[in-house]
Amino acid sequence: MTDATADAAGEDDPPPKKATKLPLLIGLLLALLGAGGGFYAAFSGMLPFGGAAATGGAEGHGAEAETGHGATEAQGDGRGEAAGATAFIALPQIVASLGPVTSLHHLRFTAQLEVAPEQRAAVEALMPRILDVLNTYLRALESGDVEAQGALIRLRAQMLRRIQMVAGDEKVRDLLVTEFVLN
């Protein structure tokens, strides 16, 4: 009889509930939607950091130079609109061999210098020195230096610094690379 009583008592108890995964799936879906929305907001420029804002700052003279920074320069030196003016000086094409003489790697490089209009004549007078420093630097490179990830950014910064050492920081504002081809 004890067995019959135990069986009767076991039949009355409901079976144990299975753990449901619905809250976990809803939480995961909401997290993915939130991450996607945050990425879109940052990339589209809705937030002060991320895609559009970072791209403008990385290019050097984006919206910051047109609004806040340029206005400060114009007020500070009394030249008015001349502070925002820019002139460009085209550099001739440079072809440099990379690595040993037997290597078939050549770098074809073309760029322009961004200068203030009143400094244009002074920078053009220094063009032989500028070309010398660029040729010397580019010919000292190896193919691994050029093929590395992020190499163009690093090389551009190095070349700009060398040009500014020759011409002066106040004369050359930026180096704009227009052609950088490895053959």
Stockholm file with secondary structure:
# STOCKHOLM 1.0

chainA/1-183         MTDATADAAGEDDPPPKKATKLPLLIGLLLALLGAGGGFYAAFSGMLPFGGAAATGGAEGHGAEAETGHGATEAQGDGRGEAAGATAFIALPQIVASLGPVTSLHHLRFTAQLEVAPEQRAAVEALMPRILDVLNTYLRALESGDVEAQGALIRLRAQMLRRIQMVAGDEKVRDLLVTEFVLN
#=GR chainA/1-183 SS CHHHHHHHHHHHSCCCCCCCCHHHHHHHHHHHHHHHHHHHHHHHTSSSSSHHHHHHHHTSSSHHHHTHHHHHHHHHHSCGGGGGCCEEEECCCEEEECSSTTCCCEEEEEEEEEECGGGHHHHHHTHHHHHHHHHHHHHHCCHHHHHSTTHHHHHHHHHHHHHHHHHCTTTEEEEEEEEEEEC
#=GC SS_cons         CHHHHHHHHHHHSCCCCCCCCHHHHHHHHHHHHHHHHHHHHHHHTSSSSSHHHHHHHHTSSSHHHHTHHHHHHHHHHSCGGGGGCCEEEECCCEEEECSSTTCCCEEEEEEEEEECGGGHHHHHHTHHHHHHHHHHHHHHCCHHHHHSTTHHHHHHHHHHHHHHHHHCTTTEEEEEEEEEEEC
//
